């Protein structure tokens, strides 16, 4: 077996757990509860029927920080397309998340939710960051690892045009 085939096989094997825990495209996104930074309970099913870019991560995750930077690059596109940006922080305190959001030049998400493992357990979150694209009918369009800003914008445009 050539080195190229071995590497391809390893990549495919590494991707299997991600696919096993992701939501299936076309499935209805579950109406899961979280807490806003203001301490109010909020159910994701309460969001208006509009396209949603949902990310799941933590304040300490370097990949989550990079993802926020990629999302910042497409914020004008999100606004133009009416796409709501929701960021879910897993097992983080309100104070830690507020401090994290106030640092640097990143724009804040449209909605921030704190998750005490209800959302992450229901969605089988095994690695972060995780990106879930949800269409205006609350159906999962895509679920997986982070994407570059260009690729993310391309997928979001496909999702919006499909509706």
C-alpha angles and dihedrals in degrees: 000000000000123000089246092057092046091053091047091050091050091050091050092048091049090052095053097081091050092053092045092058100038127100115255118250110255094026118124112257109241118247096241126181126237137157125253121226086258089062096251123136111246128184116210087222088069093070116113116258098270136115113283133204104201122186127186121202148107139259094249099050115107091202090054090054091050090049091053088054091052091049091049088060091060100038093112088053091050090052093047092051095043092241115160116221112214122182120195118198114204119220095343130136122243091242093052093048093047090051091047093049092049093053122091129354100296118130117240119249120253088247130017120197129188114216123202090195097285094106095035093050094046091050095042092237106192100157136025146257097040125179123204122184113203123188126223090267089060092250122138112252097176138354125187150084125334121292133206115261092254094049092043092051090048092052093045091051091051090050093050093045091049092058 
